[in-house]
Amino acid sequence: MLNLADNSTLIQAILVSFISFVIVVFMMPRTISSLISKGKVVKDFHKPELPLIPRPAGPTLLVGIASAEIILFLLTFNAKVIAILLTTVIGFIIGLIDDKRVMPGSFKPLALILAAVPLIVLGAYGSHLHLIFGAVFIPLLYVPLILVIVPIVGNTINSIDVLNGVASGFVIICTIPLLISIAIFGSNDVFVAALPLLFGTLALYRFHKYPSKIFPGDSGTLLIGSMYGAIAIAGNSEVIGVISLLPAVMNSFLFLASVKKIVEHRQVKARPTVLMEDYKLAASKERDAPTTLLRLILARGPLSEKQIVGQVFKLGIFSSILAVISIIIQYYFVTGLIPK
């Protein structure tokens, strides 16, 4: 459990939060200018003027988060910190490859298995799976579970990056219950190691929110997703992490269930949504169009991009509240007490 009386932990928490946030905030304007000058831009098709938006923001986000994690490791020499960092870096590299070249649909899920390896090699996991009503001792099953969790979470965050600010804003919301869970069931060092994800993503959101000034790209979303999964594993909070991400998990499940194969979203011919003349989005009526969370949100009628983003955030808040309730129940079954 997090020890708030430990001054060194408090200092480390402030330090890594400040570093990750400030680096991203100060570097991002230069990144935006550099990407525009190099022509690394994509059209934002949901805007009337079709603005060209620079992409990706992943490298700058990595600099901010990695700098904070390296400093934390030098202060603690905790293997879990370096494991989280290595998983994050590998997830970023996989995303960067996909940013530069369109890869087959199976590339990211399979490649992200590599991102889980540092967690296993460095022993950044326990032998118990912490469920809501107690922990289950599964020492042999836990390793293959890690190889599944990281790719699923990475691709889940990647697949929800469909509109301005959705991926970054959604992760910010869902990281809060994860931090609460780690504070109760994890360790000081893992809790502090999770803070750069929150504050680095907060800094990214300043530029990614509607209307976006930069897109995170696959390097940004896979970085965030891989780090989220690594933190949940290292912090004994796997189930809480999944509950927080339920809307995004549902989005991935619906897409796979309707397409019936692993494929890149951009390779799907029938789109789940249709752009109206007034630039509102409507649910596609094509039979072959994949089912997604966005399509379900639009089932009741067309909405503007900003309205849809708000709906996704509301779902994220709802799932995060469920996660917090789950934490309270889990804490009660572990200790017999209600957390104050």
BALOBA-1460 file (C-alpha; in Angstrom, 3 decimals):
// residues 340
<rec num="1" residu="m" x="0.000" y="0.000" z="0.000"/>
<rec num="2" residu="l" x="1.175" y="3.543" z="-0.753"/>
<rec num="3" residu="n" x="2.988" y="5.114" z="2.188"/>
<rec num="4" residu="l" x="2.105" y="8.813" z="2.150"/>
<rec num="5" residu="a" x="4.362" y="9.405" z="5.159"/>
<rec num="6" residu="d" x="7.417" y="8.506" z="3.058"/>
<rec num="7" residu="n" x="8.912" y="11.880" z="2.063"/>
<rec num="8" residu="s" x="11.150" y="10.329" z="-0.593"/>
<rec num="9" residu="t" x="8.106" y="8.857" z="-2.343"/>
<rec num="10" residu="l" x="6.363" y="12.234" z="-2.308"/>
<rec num="11" residu="i" x="9.435" y="13.979" z="-3.741"/>
<rec num="12" residu="q" x="9.806" y="11.323" z="-6.452"/>
<rec num="13" residu="a" x="6.107" y="11.602" z="-7.335"/>
<rec num="14" residu="i" x="6.312" y="15.376" z="-7.734"/>
<rec num="15" residu="l" x="9.565" y="15.117" z="-9.695"/>
<rec num="16" residu="v" x="8.458" y="12.545" z="-12.290"/>
<rec num="17" residu="s" x="5.061" y="14.199" z="-12.729"/>
<rec num="18" residu="f" x="6.706" y="17.572" z="-13.339"/>
<rec num="19" residu="i" x="9.324" y="16.182" z="-15.738"/>
<rec num="20" residu="s" x="6.906" y="14.204" z="-17.908"/>
<rec num="21" residu="f" x="4.385" y="17.050" z="-18.127"/>
<rec num="22" residu="v" x="6.808" y="19.921" z="-18.721"/>
<rec num="23" residu="i" x="8.933" y="18.135" z="-21.332"/>
<rec num="24" residu="v" x="5.897" y="17.213" z="-23.428"/>
<rec num="25" residu="v" x="4.313" y="20.665" z="-23.085"/>
<rec num="26" residu="f" x="7.487" y="22.520" z="-24.093"/>
<rec num="27" residu="m" x="8.594" y="20.113" z="-26.833"/>
<rec num="28" residu="m" x="5.225" y="19.650" z="-28.544"/>
<rec num="29" residu="p" x="4.997" y="23.075" z="-30.273"/>
<rec num="30" residu="r" x="8.426" y="22.491" z="-31.835"/>
<rec num="31" residu="t" x="7.364" y="18.972" z="-32.803"/>
<rec num="32" residu="i" x="4.263" y="20.359" z="-34.493"/>
<rec num="33" residu="s" x="6.290" y="22.928" z="-36.444"/>
<rec num="34" residu="s" x="8.913" y="20.348" z="-37.419"/>
<rec num="35" residu="l" x="6.352" y="17.816" z="-38.665"/>
<rec num="36" residu="i" x="4.528" y="20.486" z="-40.698"/>
<rec num="37" residu="s" x="7.777" y="21.676" z="-42.302"/>
<rec num="38" residu="k" x="8.633" y="18.084" z="-43.249"/>
<rec num="39" residu="g" x="5.166" y="17.482" z="-44.697"/>
<rec num="40" residu="k" x="4.322" y="14.788" z="-42.162"/>
<rec num="41" residu="v" x="0.650" y="15.676" z="-41.984"/>
<rec num="42" residu="v" x="-2.684" y="13.947" z="-42.522"/>
<rec num="43" residu="k" x="-6.118" y="15.339" z="-43.320"/>
<rec num="44" residu="d" x="-8.685" y="15.704" z="-40.570"/>
<rec num="45" residu="f" x="-11.683" y="14.497" z="-42.551"/>
<rec num="46" residu="h" x="-14.205" y="15.482" z="-39.888"/>
<rec num="47" residu="k" x="-13.636" y="19.221" z="-40.355"/>
<rec num="48" residu="p" x="-15.200" y="21.332" z="-43.143"/>
<rec num="49" residu="e" x="-11.880" y="22.813" z="-44.269"/>
<rec num="50" residu="l" x="-10.054" y="19.442" z="-44.124"/>
<rec num="51" residu="p" x="-7.098" y="20.835" z="-42.142"/>
<rec num="52" residu="l" x="-3.720" y="19.122" z="-42.350"/>
<rec num="53" residu="i" x="-2.750" y="17.854" z="-38.893"/>
<rec num="54" residu="p" x="0.853" y="16.874" z="-38.053"/>
<rec num="55" residu="r" x="1.474" y="13.282" z="-36.975"/>
<rec num="56" residu="p" x="2.856" y="11.527" z="-34.889"/>
<rec num="57" residu="a" x="3.223" y="12.959" z="-31.387"/>
<rec num="58" residu="g" x="4.512" y="9.620" z="-30.097"/>
<rec num="59" residu="p" x="8.262" y="10.476" z="-30.142"/>
<rec num="60" residu="t" x="7.790" y="13.604" z="-28.041"/>
<rec num="61" residu="l" x="5.520" y="11.789" z="-25.605"/>
<rec num="62" residu="l" x="8.159" y="9.087" z="-25.256"/>
<rec num="63" residu="v" x="10.892" y="11.621" z="-24.454"/>
<rec num="64" residu="g" x="8.812" y="13.081" z="-21.626"/>
<rec num="65" residu="i" x="7.737" y="9.757" z="-20.135"/>
<rec num="66" residu="a" x="11.078" y="7.978" z="-20.609"/>
<rec num="67" residu="s" x="13.014" y="10.860" z="-19.035"/>
<rec num="68" residu="a" x="10.846" y="10.653" z="-15.928"/>
<rec num="69" residu="e" x="11.105" y="6.853" z="-15.724"/>
<rec num="70" residu="i" x="14.905" y="6.866" z="-16.135"/>
<rec num="71" residu="i" x="15.284" y="9.363" z="-13.300"/>
<rec num="72" residu="l" x="12.945" y="7.287" z="-11.119"/>
<rec num="73" residu="f" x="14.990" y="4.160" z="-11.825"/>
<rec num="74" residu="l" x="18.222" y="5.943" z="-10.897"/>
<rec num="75" residu="l" x="16.601" y="6.942" z="-7.614"/>
<rec num="76" residu="t" x="15.099" y="3.544" z="-6.765"/>
<rec num="77" residu="f" x="16.907" y="0.881" z="-8.854"/>
<rec num="78" residu="n" x="13.604" y="-0.979" z="-8.864"/>
<rec num="79" residu="a" x="13.458" y="-3.599" z="-11.637"/>
<rec num="80" residu="k" x="9.725" y="-2.996" z="-12.090"/>
<rec num="81" residu="v" x="10.411" y="0.610" z="-13.124"/>
<rec num="82" residu="i" x="12.847" y="-0.406" z="-15.859"/>
<rec num="83" residu="a" x="10.472" y="-3.200" z="-16.960"/>
<rec num="84" residu="i" x="7.641" y="-0.690" z="-17.368"/>
<rec num="85" residu="l" x="9.965" y="1.617" z="-19.311"/>
<rec num="86" residu="l" x="11.196" y="-1.140" z="-21.651"/>
<rec num="87" residu="t" x="7.627" y="-2.315" z="-22.347"/>
<rec num="88" residu="t" x="6.664" y="1.284" z="-23.127"/>
<rec num="89" residu="v" x="9.629" y="1.781" z="-25.474"/>
<rec num="90" residu="i" x="8.964" y="-1.460" z="-27.367"/>
<rec num="91" residu="g" x="5.288" y="-0.532" z="-27.751"/>
<rec num="92" residu="f" x="6.374" y="2.859" z="-29.095"/>
<rec num="93" residu="i" x="8.792" y="1.320" z="-31.620"/>
<rec num="94" residu="i" x="6.107" y="-1.034" z="-32.916"/>
<rec num="95" residu="g" x="3.740" y="1.901" z="-33.332"/>
<rec num="96" residu="l" x="6.426" y="4.000" z="-35.042"/>
<rec num="97" residu="i" x="6.978" y="1.242" z="-37.604"/>
<rec num="98" residu="d" x="3.253" y="1.273" z="-38.321"/>
<rec num="99" residu="d" x="3.296" y="5.079" z="-38.566"/>
<rec num="100" residu="k" x="5.940" y="4.936" z="-41.276"/>
<rec num="101" residu="r" x="4.535" y="1.978" z="-43.179"/>
<rec num="102" residu="v" x="1.086" y="0.378" z="-43.273"/>
<rec num="103" residu="m" x="1.582" y="-3.094" z="-41.834"/>
<rec num="104" residu="p" x="-0.746" y="-6.130" z="-41.966"/>
<rec num="105" residu="g" x="-3.516" y="-6.251" z="-39.386"/>
<rec num="106" residu="s" x="-1.788" y="-9.032" z="-37.443"/>
<rec num="107" residu="f" x="1.459" y="-7.060" z="-37.067"/>
<rec num="108" residu="k" x="0.600" y="-4.994" z="-33.994"/>
<rec num="109" residu="p" x="-1.073" y="-7.749" z="-31.899"/>
<rec num="110" residu="l" x="1.761" y="-10.192" z="-32.579"/>
<rec num="111" residu="a" x="4.578" y="-7.660" z="-32.268"/>
<rec num="112" residu="l" x="3.210" y="-6.370" z="-28.961"/>
<rec num="113" residu="i" x="3.906" y="-9.793" z="-27.446"/>
<rec num="114" residu="l" x="7.544" y="-8.657" z="-27.477"/>
<rec num="115" residu="a" x="6.590" y="-5.627" z="-25.399"/>
<rec num="116" residu="a" x="5.419" y="-7.965" z="-22.623"/>
<rec num="117" residu="v" x="8.764" y="-9.803" z="-22.424"/>
<rec num="118" residu="p" x="10.578" y="-7.260" z="-20.147"/>
<rec num="119" residu="l" x="7.835" y="-7.663" z="-17.534"/>
<rec num="120" residu="i" x="8.450" y="-11.421" z="-17.497"/>
<rec num="121" residu="v" x="12.247" y="-11.369" z="-17.699"/>
<rec num="122" residu="l" x="12.593" y="-8.765" z="-14.931"/>
<rec num="123" residu="g" x="9.915" y="-10.371" z="-12.768"/>
<rec num="124" residu="a" x="7.657" y="-7.320" z="-12.689"/>
<rec num="125" residu="y" x="4.592" y="-9.364" z="-11.787"/>
<rec num="126" residu="g" x="3.164" y="-11.436" z="-8.971"/>
<rec num="127" residu="s" x="1.861" y="-14.967" z="-8.776"/>
<rec num="128" residu="h" x="-1.697" y="-13.926" z="-7.908"/>
<rec num="129" residu="l" x="-4.406" y="-12.529" z="-10.159"/>
<rec num="130" residu="h" x="-6.248" y="-9.958" z="-8.065"/>
<rec num="131" residu="l" x="-9.959" y="-10.416" z="-8.709"/>
<rec num="132" residu="i" x="-12.760" y="-8.357" z="-7.182"/>
<rec num="133" residu="f" x="-13.626" y="-10.970" z="-4.532"/>
<rec num="134" residu="g" x="-10.064" y="-11.946" z="-3.711"/>
<rec num="135" residu="a" x="-6.819" y="-13.123" z="-5.302"/>
<rec num="136" residu="v" x="-6.252" y="-16.341" z="-7.253"/>
<rec num="137" residu="f" x="-2.877" y="-18.089" z="-7.063"/>
<rec num="138" residu="i" x="-1.892" y="-18.871" z="-10.681"/>
<rec num="139" residu="p" x="1.930" y="-18.929" z="-10.910"/>
<rec num="140" residu="l" x="2.018" y="-21.003" z="-14.114"/>
<rec num="141" residu="l" x="-0.840" y="-19.256" z="-15.909"/>
<rec num="142" residu="y" x="0.264" y="-15.727" z="-15.090"/>
<rec num="143" residu="v" x="3.130" y="-15.588" z="-17.614"/>
<rec num="144" residu="p" x="0.978" y="-16.430" z="-20.670"/>
<rec num="145" residu="l" x="-1.636" y="-14.023" z="-19.283"/>
<rec num="146" residu="i" x="0.935" y="-11.218" z="-19.415"/>
<rec num="147" residu="l" x="1.647" y="-12.063" z="-23.059"/>
<rec num="148" residu="v" x="-2.067" y="-11.537" z="-23.734"/>
<rec num="149" residu="i" x="-2.758" y="-8.461" z="-21.583"/>
<rec num="150" residu="v" x="-0.161" y="-6.120" z="-23.110"/>
<rec num="151" residu="p" x="-1.170" y="-6.724" z="-26.781"/>
<rec num="152" residu="i" x="-4.879" y="-6.448" z="-25.932"/>
<rec num="153" residu="v" x="-4.531" y="-3.196" z="-23.997"/>
<rec num="154" residu="g" x="-2.151" y="-1.710" z="-26.577"/>
<rec num="155" residu="n" x="-4.488" y="-2.428" z="-29.472"/>
<rec num="156" residu="t" x="-7.539" y="-1.394" z="-27.436"/>
<rec num="157" residu="i" x="-6.161" y="2.122" z="-26.934"/>
<rec num="158" residu="n" x="-5.018" y="2.215" z="-30.555"/>
<rec num="159" residu="s" x="-8.452" y="1.254" z="-31.882"/>
<rec num="160" residu="i" x="-10.291" y="3.967" z="-29.935"/>
<rec num="161" residu="d" x="-8.129" y="6.744" z="-31.424"/>
<rec num="162" residu="v" x="-10.767" y="7.774" z="-33.953"/>
<rec num="163" residu="l" x="-11.617" y="11.392" z="-33.112"/>
<rec num="164" residu="n" x="-9.886" y="14.473" z="-31.736"/>
<rec num="165" residu="g" x="-8.721" y="13.909" z="-28.171"/>
<rec num="166" residu="v" x="-10.531" y="10.606" z="-27.610"/>
<rec num="167" residu="a" x="-7.541" y="8.323" z="-26.958"/>
<rec num="168" residu="s" x="-5.608" y="10.729" z="-24.733"/>
<rec num="169" residu="g" x="-8.653" y="12.017" z="-22.834"/>
<rec num="170" residu="f" x="-10.080" y="8.539" z="-22.332"/>
<rec num="171" residu="v" x="-6.789" y="7.211" z="-20.934"/>
<rec num="172" residu="i" x="-6.497" y="10.152" z="-18.536"/>
<rec num="173" residu="i" x="-9.921" y="9.288" z="-17.114"/>
<rec num="174" residu="c" x="-9.186" y="5.559" z="-16.886"/>
<rec num="175" residu="t" x="-5.746" y="5.996" z="-15.324"/>
<rec num="176" residu="i" x="-7.216" y="7.565" z="-12.166"/>
<rec num="177" residu="p" x="-8.877" y="4.366" z="-10.824"/>
<rec num="178" residu="l" x="-5.764" y="2.432" z="-11.850"/>
<rec num="179" residu="l" x="-3.650" y="4.744" z="-9.686"/>
<rec num="180" residu="i" x="-6.084" y="4.330" z="-6.778"/>
<rec num="181" residu="s" x="-5.827" y="0.549" z="-7.094"/>
<rec num="182" residu="i" x="-2.024" y="0.598" z="-7.215"/>
<rec num="183" residu="a" x="-1.946" y="2.909" z="-4.196"/>
<rec num="184" residu="i" x="-3.878" y="0.253" z="-2.245"/>
<rec num="185" residu="f" x="-2.683" y="-3.058" z="-3.690"/>
<rec num="186" residu="g" x="0.643" y="-2.135" z="-5.288"/>
<rec num="187" residu="s" x="3.900" y="-0.538" z="-4.161"/>
<rec num="188" residu="n" x="5.262" y="2.989" z="-3.801"/>
<rec num="189" residu="d" x="7.648" y="2.657" z="-6.741"/>
<rec num="190" residu="v" x="5.013" y="1.334" z="-9.171"/>
<rec num="191" residu="f" x="2.591" y="4.067" z="-8.126"/>
<rec num="192" residu="v" x="5.219" y="6.730" z="-8.830"/>
<rec num="193" residu="a" x="6.156" y="4.969" z="-12.101"/>
<rec num="194" residu="a" x="2.511" y="5.291" z="-13.196"/>
<rec num="195" residu="l" x="2.406" y="9.061" z="-12.746"/>
<rec num="196" residu="p" x="4.369" y="9.907" z="-15.946"/>
<rec num="197" residu="l" x="1.631" y="8.131" z="-17.930"/>
<rec num="198" residu="l" x="-1.013" y="10.370" z="-16.389"/>
<rec num="199" residu="f" x="0.899" y="13.647" z="-16.606"/>
<rec num="200" residu="g" x="2.535" y="12.939" z="-19.973"/>
<rec num="201" residu="t" x="-0.881" y="12.127" z="-21.438"/>
<rec num="202" residu="l" x="-2.359" y="15.226" z="-19.793"/>
<rec num="203" residu="a" x="0.280" y="17.290" z="-21.594"/>
<rec num="204" residu="l" x="-0.483" y="15.499" z="-24.869"/>
<rec num="205" residu="y" x="-4.211" y="16.151" z="-24.420"/>
<rec num="206" residu="r" x="-3.569" y="19.905" z="-24.438"/>
<rec num="207" residu="f" x="-2.610" y="19.544" z="-28.110"/>
<rec num="208" residu="h" x="-4.728" y="16.533" z="-29.048"/>
<rec num="209" residu="k" x="-8.080" y="17.758" z="-27.727"/>
<rec num="210" residu="y" x="-10.722" y="19.124" z="-30.098"/>
<rec num="211" residu="p" x="-9.715" y="20.724" z="-32.401"/>
<rec num="212" residu="s" x="-6.478" y="18.743" z="-32.592"/>
<rec num="213" residu="k" x="-3.181" y="20.448" z="-33.285"/>
<rec num="214" residu="i" x="-1.395" y="17.093" z="-33.540"/>
<rec num="215" residu="f" x="-2.348" y="13.413" z="-33.709"/>
<rec num="216" residu="p" x="-0.576" y="10.855" z="-31.488"/>
<rec num="217" residu="g" x="-0.214" y="8.299" z="-34.278"/>
<rec num="218" residu="d" x="0.202" y="4.584" z="-33.655"/>
<rec num="219" residu="s" x="3.495" y="5.307" z="-31.884"/>
<rec num="220" residu="g" x="1.617" y="7.448" z="-29.366"/>
<rec num="221" residu="t" x="-1.371" y="5.173" z="-28.795"/>
<rec num="222" residu="l" x="0.640" y="1.941" z="-28.599"/>
<rec num="223" residu="l" x="3.078" y="3.649" z="-26.226"/>
<rec num="224" residu="i" x="0.185" y="4.670" z="-23.971"/>
<rec num="225" residu="g" x="-1.564" y="1.292" z="-24.231"/>
<rec num="226" residu="s" x="1.581" y="-0.753" z="-23.567"/>
<rec num="227" residu="m" x="2.503" y="1.388" z="-20.575"/>
<rec num="228" residu="y" x="-1.039" y="1.178" z="-19.167"/>
<rec num="229" residu="g" x="-0.952" y="-2.622" z="-19.421"/>
<rec num="230" residu="a" x="2.526" y="-2.823" z="-17.880"/>
<rec num="231" residu="i" x="1.509" y="-0.624" z="-14.943"/>
<rec num="232" residu="a" x="-1.636" y="-2.664" z="-14.314"/>
<rec num="233" residu="i" x="0.440" y="-5.868" z="-14.216"/>
<rec num="234" residu="a" x="3.287" y="-4.485" z="-12.096"/>
<rec num="235" residu="g" x="0.782" y="-2.811" z="-9.752"/>
<rec num="236" residu="n" x="-1.346" y="-5.927" z="-9.093"/>
<rec num="237" residu="s" x="-4.328" y="-4.159" z="-10.678"/>
<rec num="238" residu="e" x="-5.026" y="-6.078" z="-13.883"/>
<rec num="239" residu="v" x="-8.775" y="-6.527" z="-13.414"/>
<rec num="240" residu="i" x="-9.263" y="-2.922" z="-12.268"/>
<rec num="241" residu="g" x="-7.398" y="-1.760" z="-15.368"/>
<rec num="242" residu="v" x="-9.688" y="-3.793" z="-17.613"/>
<rec num="243" residu="i" x="-12.857" y="-2.545" z="-15.895"/>
<rec num="244" residu="s" x="-11.708" y="1.053" z="-16.377"/>
<rec num="245" residu="l" x="-11.163" y="0.407" z="-20.087"/>
<rec num="246" residu="l" x="-14.470" y="-1.429" z="-20.652"/>
<rec num="247" residu="p" x="-15.840" y="0.943" z="-23.348"/>
<rec num="248" residu="a" x="-12.595" y="0.661" z="-25.337"/>
<rec num="249" residu="v" x="-12.473" y="-3.108" z="-24.804"/>
<rec num="250" residu="m" x="-16.064" y="-3.334" z="-26.024"/>
<rec num="251" residu="n" x="-15.113" y="-1.292" z="-29.100"/>
<rec num="252" residu="s" x="-12.342" y="-3.756" z="-29.990"/>
<rec num="253" residu="f" x="-14.569" y="-6.766" z="-29.342"/>
<rec num="254" residu="l" x="-17.419" y="-5.414" z="-31.475"/>
<rec num="255" residu="f" x="-15.060" y="-4.635" z="-34.340"/>
<rec num="256" residu="l" x="-13.435" y="-8.087" z="-34.291"/>
<rec num="257" residu="a" x="-16.793" y="-9.843" z="-33.909"/>
<rec num="258" residu="s" x="-18.239" y="-8.052" z="-36.946"/>
<rec num="259" residu="v" x="-15.160" y="-8.207" z="-39.192"/>
<rec num="260" residu="k" x="-14.295" y="-11.767" z="-38.027"/>
<rec num="261" residu="k" x="-10.560" y="-11.298" z="-38.584"/>
<rec num="262" residu="i" x="-7.674" y="-9.153" z="-37.409"/>
<rec num="263" residu="v" x="-7.380" y="-6.264" z="-39.831"/>
<rec num="264" residu="e" x="-6.306" y="-2.635" z="-39.803"/>
<rec num="265" residu="h" x="-9.221" y="-0.202" z="-39.451"/>
<rec num="266" residu="r" x="-7.986" y="1.766" z="-42.454"/>
<rec num="267" residu="q" x="-8.084" y="-1.399" z="-44.576"/>
<rec num="268" residu="v" x="-11.819" y="-1.920" z="-43.993"/>
<rec num="269" residu="k" x="-13.717" y="-0.823" z="-47.109"/>
<rec num="270" residu="a" x="-17.138" y="-0.297" z="-45.503"/>
<rec num="271" residu="r" x="-16.873" y="2.435" z="-42.878"/>
<rec num="272" residu="p" x="-18.895" y="2.216" z="-39.623"/>
<rec num="273" residu="t" x="-19.869" y="5.888" z="-39.882"/>
<rec num="274" residu="v" x="-20.907" y="8.322" z="-42.594"/>
<rec num="275" residu="l" x="-19.954" y="12.000" z="-42.734"/>
<rec num="276" residu="m" x="-22.997" y="14.185" z="-43.377"/>
<rec num="277" residu="e" x="-23.072" y="17.416" z="-45.389"/>
<rec num="278" residu="d" x="-23.171" y="19.414" z="-42.150"/>
<rec num="279" residu="y" x="-20.085" y="17.472" z="-41.002"/>
<rec num="280" residu="k" x="-21.995" y="15.548" z="-38.377"/>
<rec num="281" residu="l" x="-21.347" y="11.821" z="-38.179"/>
<rec num="282" residu="a" x="-24.087" y="9.243" z="-38.643"/>
<rec num="283" residu="a" x="-24.130" y="5.479" z="-38.231"/>
<rec num="284" residu="s" x="-23.570" y="3.631" z="-41.488"/>
<rec num="285" residu="k" x="-26.508" y="1.625" z="-42.835"/>
<rec num="286" residu="e" x="-24.301" y="-0.647" z="-44.942"/>
<rec num="287" residu="r" x="-24.697" y="-4.299" z="-44.050"/>
<rec num="288" residu="d" x="-20.948" y="-4.956" z="-44.312"/>
<rec num="289" residu="a" x="-19.958" y="-1.996" z="-42.151"/>
<rec num="290" residu="p" x="-18.208" y="-3.115" z="-38.934"/>
<rec num="291" residu="t" x="-19.882" y="-2.560" z="-35.585"/>
<rec num="292" residu="t" x="-17.942" y="-0.211" z="-33.317"/>
<rec num="293" residu="l" x="-18.548" y="1.812" z="-30.176"/>
<rec num="294" residu="l" x="-18.801" y="4.928" z="-32.323"/>
<rec num="295" residu="r" x="-21.491" y="3.351" z="-34.501"/>
<rec num="296" residu="l" x="-23.497" y="2.374" z="-31.414"/>
<rec num="297" residu="i" x="-23.266" y="5.903" z="-30.015"/>
<rec num="298" residu="l" x="-24.632" y="7.221" z="-33.319"/>
<rec num="299" residu="a" x="-27.464" y="4.682" z="-33.483"/>
<rec num="300" residu="r" x="-29.917" y="7.246" z="-32.089"/>
<rec num="301" residu="g" x="-28.987" y="9.888" z="-34.632"/>
<rec num="302" residu="p" x="-26.163" y="12.030" z="-36.061"/>
<rec num="303" residu="l" x="-23.848" y="13.923" z="-33.704"/>
<rec num="304" residu="s" x="-21.016" y="16.376" z="-34.140"/>
<rec num="305" residu="e" x="-17.470" y="15.222" z="-33.473"/>
<rec num="306" residu="k" x="-17.319" y="17.202" z="-30.243"/>
<rec num="307" residu="q" x="-20.595" y="15.665" z="-29.022"/>
<rec num="308" residu="i" x="-19.325" y="12.145" z="-29.747"/>
<rec num="309" residu="v" x="-16.099" y="12.803" z="-27.853"/>
<rec num="310" residu="g" x="-18.184" y="13.922" z="-24.877"/>
<rec num="311" residu="q" x="-20.203" y="10.702" z="-25.026"/>
<rec num="312" residu="v" x="-17.037" y="8.574" z="-25.044"/>
<rec num="313" residu="f" x="-15.696" y="10.477" z="-22.044"/>
<rec num="314" residu="k" x="-18.969" y="9.922" z="-20.178"/>
<rec num="315" residu="l" x="-18.626" y="6.192" z="-20.815"/>
<rec num="316" residu="g" x="-15.047" y="6.372" z="-19.552"/>
<rec num="317" residu="i" x="-16.189" y="8.128" z="-16.380"/>
<rec num="318" residu="f" x="-18.918" y="5.510" z="-15.857"/>
<rec num="319" residu="s" x="-16.498" y="2.590" z="-16.269"/>
<rec num="320" residu="s" x="-13.994" y="4.326" z="-13.987"/>
<rec num="321" residu="i" x="-16.668" y="4.685" z="-11.294"/>
<rec num="322" residu="l" x="-17.364" y="0.959" z="-11.649"/>
<rec num="323" residu="a" x="-13.621" y="0.344" z="-11.252"/>
<rec num="324" residu="v" x="-13.511" y="2.422" z="-8.043"/>
<rec num="325" residu="i" x="-16.506" y="0.503" z="-6.660"/>
<rec num="326" residu="s" x="-14.667" y="-2.719" z="-7.537"/>
<rec num="327" residu="i" x="-11.594" y="-1.462" z="-5.641"/>
<rec num="328" residu="i" x="-13.723" y="-0.836" z="-2.530"/>
<rec num="329" residu="i" x="-15.241" y="-4.331" z="-2.762"/>
<rec num="330" residu="q" x="-11.839" y="-5.914" z="-3.349"/>
<rec num="331" residu="y" x="-10.304" y="-4.055" z="-0.413"/>
<rec num="332" residu="y" x="-13.158" y="-5.200" z="1.824"/>
<rec num="333" residu="f" x="-12.671" y="-8.870" z="0.886"/>
<rec num="334" residu="v" x="-8.903" y="-8.599" z="1.415"/>
<rec num="335" residu="t" x="-8.947" y="-6.703" z="4.728"/>
<rec num="336" residu="g" x="-12.497" y="-6.868" z="6.013"/>
<rec num="337" residu="l" x="-12.521" y="-3.064" z="6.145"/>
<rec num="338" residu="i" x="-14.026" y="-0.309" z="4.025"/>
<rec num="339" residu="p" x="-11.280" y="2.066" z="2.796"/>
<rec num="340" residu="k" x="-11.591" y="5.604" z="4.167"/>
